[in-house]
Amino acid sequence: MSQIPGVDFVEKTHLIVSAILMAGLLKWGKSILRRAPSPPLRFLTTGFEVFAPSEILDEERFEEFKSGRYYPVNIGEVFDSKYQVIGKLGFGVTSTVWLARDLQLVFLSPAGTTKV
């Protein structure tokens, strides 16, 4: 072992053992905080206006928009078993921005209770 001024062999050994134990404890704690993914939210299917497929949406009015080149995202759709589309934030000439919820993300409150 390298020399640490003022620290003898027993103290160095204790520091190394403590570091190894702490690493194991952190790994164990991280595994405890993992949980099953949240179930996807269910959205209402009635009580709002539904647009006919033939009706042109705002972003489709751009000359550069090519019908069929963009994925038709739907509210509530789940991607990669991880992200659920919550809403549309906006659009531009070349893209549309969607808000999605991470179904596997866990938050811990200061009191230590889990929040989703």
Residue frames relative to the residue before (quaternion, step in Angstrom):
aa qw qx qy qz dx dy dz
M 1.0000 0.0000 0.0000 0.0000 0.00 0.00 0.00
S 0.5082 -0.6380 0.4742 0.3314 3.55 -1.13 0.59
Q 0.5518 -0.6293 0.4458 0.3173 3.52 -1.22 0.53
I 0.0741 -0.7418 0.6655 0.0373 3.55 -0.96 0.96
P 0.4322 -0.7279 0.4564 0.2739 3.61 -0.45 1.15
G 0.8383 0.2004 -0.1663 0.4790 3.56 -0.98 0.92
V 0.6753 0.4354 -0.2953 0.5169 3.63 1.25 0.07
D 0.2607 -0.7826 0.5449 0.1503 3.57 -0.69 1.05
F 0.7573 -0.4075 0.2744 0.4303 3.56 -1.37 0.14
V 0.6571 0.5159 -0.3149 0.4504 3.62 0.90 -0.86
E 0.6642 0.4928 -0.3071 0.4708 3.59 0.95 -0.83
K 0.6348 0.5238 -0.3277 0.4641 3.59 1.03 -0.82
T 0.6466 0.5150 -0.3109 0.4691 3.57 0.97 -0.89
H 0.6432 0.5219 -0.3141 0.4640 3.57 0.98 -0.85
L 0.6467 0.5161 -0.3161 0.4643 3.62 0.98 -0.82
I 0.6650 0.4996 -0.3050 0.4639 3.58 0.95 -0.88
V 0.6556 0.4980 -0.3101 0.4755 3.60 0.91 -0.90
S 0.6391 0.5257 -0.3231 0.4591 3.60 0.97 -0.84
A 0.6521 0.5150 -0.3116 0.4610 3.59 0.98 -0.86
I 0.6545 0.5043 -0.3098 0.4704 3.59 0.97 -0.86
L 0.6589 0.5018 -0.3081 0.4682 3.59 0.93 -0.87
M 0.6508 0.5172 -0.3155 0.4577 3.59 0.97 -0.86
A 0.6318 0.5263 -0.3315 0.4625 3.60 1.00 -0.81
G 0.6644 0.4963 -0.2996 0.4717 3.58 0.98 -0.86
L 0.6422 0.5251 -0.3114 0.4635 3.55 1.03 -0.81
L 0.6517 0.5063 -0.3130 0.4700 3.59 0.98 -0.83
K 0.6384 0.5166 -0.3229 0.4705 3.59 1.00 -0.81
W 0.6503 0.5076 -0.3078 0.4740 3.59 0.97 -0.87
G 0.6647 0.5139 -0.3035 0.4493 3.59 0.90 -0.91
K 0.6382 0.5234 -0.3224 0.4635 3.55 1.02 -0.79
S 0.6621 0.5015 -0.3134 0.4603 3.60 0.97 -0.81
I 0.6179 0.5471 -0.3417 0.4497 3.62 1.10 -0.65
L 0.6851 0.5033 -0.2853 0.4427 3.59 1.03 -0.80
R 0.5551 0.5839 -0.4107 0.4268 3.59 1.21 -0.28
R 0.0012 -0.7923 0.6097 -0.0230 3.53 -1.08 0.70
A 0.6641 -0.4674 0.3834 0.4399 3.53 -1.31 0.11
P 0.5916 -0.5815 0.4145 0.3742 3.61 -1.08 0.61
S 0.5497 -0.5892 0.4747 0.3541 3.55 -1.21 0.56
P 0.4861 -0.6330 0.4898 0.3509 3.59 -1.04 0.57
P 0.5650 -0.5923 0.4360 0.3739 3.61 -1.06 0.61
L 0.5082 -0.6257 0.4969 0.3214 3.56 -1.18 0.63
R 0.2857 -0.7180 0.5986 0.2109 3.56 -1.20 0.50
F 0.2256 -0.7887 0.5633 0.0986 3.54 -0.82 1.04
L 0.6057 -0.5588 0.4233 0.3764 3.55 -1.20 0.56
T 0.2325 -0.7734 0.5739 0.1361 3.56 -1.09 0.67
T 0.7303 0.3002 -0.2148 0.5748 3.57 1.31 0.05
G 0.6799 0.5176 -0.3522 0.3819 3.55 -1.31 0.21
F 0.7366 0.3007 -0.2292 0.5608 3.59 1.21 0.30
E 0.6115 -0.5736 0.4096 0.3596 3.53 -1.29 0.41
V 0.1832 -0.7662 0.6090 0.0927 3.58 -0.93 0.92
F 0.3318 -0.7523 0.5395 0.1812 3.55 -0.86 1.01
A 0.4848 -0.6405 0.5116 0.3048 3.55 -1.07 0.76
P 0.5839 -0.6033 0.4067 0.3602 3.64 -1.01 0.72
S 0.6554 0.5178 -0.3163 0.4498 3.59 1.13 -0.55
E 0.5696 0.6024 -0.3853 0.4052 3.62 1.22 -0.33
I 0.3998 -0.7285 0.5119 0.2176 3.58 -0.88 1.00
L 0.3222 -0.7423 0.5619 0.1713 3.55 -0.86 1.04
D 0.7256 -0.4571 0.2888 0.4256 3.58 -1.26 0.41
E 0.7158 0.4571 -0.2773 0.4492 3.60 0.74 -1.01
E 0.6230 0.5545 -0.3412 0.4337 3.59 1.16 -0.48
R 0.5572 0.6161 -0.3812 0.4057 3.57 1.27 -0.17
F 0.5429 0.6097 -0.4067 0.4100 3.62 1.21 -0.33
E 0.5378 -0.6395 0.4503 0.3147 3.53 -1.01 0.85
E 0.6727 0.5190 -0.2854 0.4435 3.58 1.10 -0.77
F 0.5454 0.6296 -0.3983 0.3839 3.60 1.22 -0.37
K 0.1082 -0.7850 0.6088 0.0377 3.54 -0.80 1.03
S 0.4030 -0.7326 0.4992 0.2273 3.54 -0.49 1.19
G 0.7849 0.3120 -0.2401 0.4785 3.56 -0.93 0.92
R 0.6195 0.5556 -0.3475 0.4320 3.62 1.23 -0.18
Y 0.7223 0.3901 -0.2261 0.5244 3.57 1.21 -0.39
Y 0.5207 -0.6329 0.4708 0.3265 3.54 -1.10 0.74
P 0.3705 -0.7450 0.5080 0.2226 3.65 -0.79 0.94
V 0.1530 -0.8245 0.5422 0.0534 3.59 0.15 1.32
N 0.1429 -0.7758 0.6103 0.0725 3.57 -1.09 0.80
I 0.5469 -0.5941 0.4741 0.3511 3.57 -1.07 0.77
G 0.7759 0.3112 -0.2507 0.4882 3.58 -0.91 0.96
E 0.5139 0.6513 -0.4171 0.3711 3.58 1.23 -0.28
V 0.2515 -0.7643 0.5797 0.1289 3.58 -1.07 0.82
F 0.1643 -0.7842 0.5953 0.0602 3.56 -0.92 1.03
D 0.8635 0.0435 -0.0581 0.4990 3.55 -1.05 0.90
S 0.5415 -0.6455 0.3704 0.3911 3.59 1.18 0.62
K 0.6685 0.5139 -0.2820 0.4576 3.59 1.20 0.35
Y 0.8061 0.2422 -0.1068 0.5292 3.61 0.88 -0.88
Q 0.1268 -0.7852 0.6034 0.0579 3.56 -0.87 0.99
V 0.4244 -0.7095 0.5077 0.2425 3.57 -0.83 1.04
I 0.2098 -0.7965 0.5623 0.0739 3.55 -0.77 1.13
G 0.7927 -0.2150 0.1657 0.5459 3.59 0.93 -0.81
K 0.5094 -0.6196 0.5075 0.3148 3.50 -1.35 0.22
L 0.2744 -0.7861 0.5350 0.1428 3.58 -0.75 1.04
G 0.7621 -0.2817 0.2041 0.5461 3.57 1.02 -0.71
F 0.2285 -0.7630 0.5874 0.1433 3.52 -1.32 -0.03
G 0.1447 -0.7620 0.6242 0.0934 3.52 -1.31 0.36
V 0.7695 -0.3465 0.2503 0.4744 3.54 -1.27 -0.29
T 0.8249 0.2329 -0.0977 0.5058 3.59 0.92 -0.87
S 0.8106 0.1919 -0.1137 0.5415 3.63 1.16 0.02
T 0.2241 -0.7070 0.6471 0.1764 3.51 -1.41 0.23
V 0.2488 -0.7750 0.5667 0.1276 3.59 -0.93 0.90
W 0.1137 -0.8024 0.5857 0.0110 3.54 -0.80 1.13
L 0.3520 -0.6922 0.5884 0.2254 3.56 -1.17 0.66
A 0.0230 -0.8071 0.5895 -0.0237 3.57 -0.81 1.03
R 0.3541 -0.7144 0.5730 0.1897 3.54 -1.24 0.63
D 0.3515 -0.7140 0.5682 0.2094 3.58 -0.93 0.96
L 0.3092 -0.7944 0.4987 0.1569 3.57 -0.42 1.22
Q 0.7125 0.4462 -0.2553 0.4775 3.61 1.20 -0.35
L 0.5178 0.6542 -0.4065 0.3723 3.61 1.27 -0.02
V 0.1109 -0.7823 0.6120 0.0345 3.56 -0.96 0.93
F 0.1522 -0.7648 0.6201 0.0863 3.57 -0.99 0.89
L 0.2047 -0.7503 0.6121 0.1433 3.54 -1.09 0.69
S 0.3523 -0.7255 0.5501 0.2166 3.56 -0.83 0.97
P 0.6788 -0.4869 0.3324 0.4378 3.62 -1.16 0.30
A 0.6634 0.5003 -0.3101 0.4620 3.60 1.10 -0.62
G 0.5605 -0.6375 0.3686 0.3789 3.60 1.29 -0.09
T 0.5314 0.6079 -0.4306 0.4035 3.60 1.22 0.10
T 0.4813 -0.6825 0.4772 0.2737 3.56 -1.06 0.75
K 0.0849 -0.7671 0.6346 0.0396 3.53 -1.07 0.87
V 0.2407 -0.7536 0.5918 0.1550 3.57 -1.10 0.65
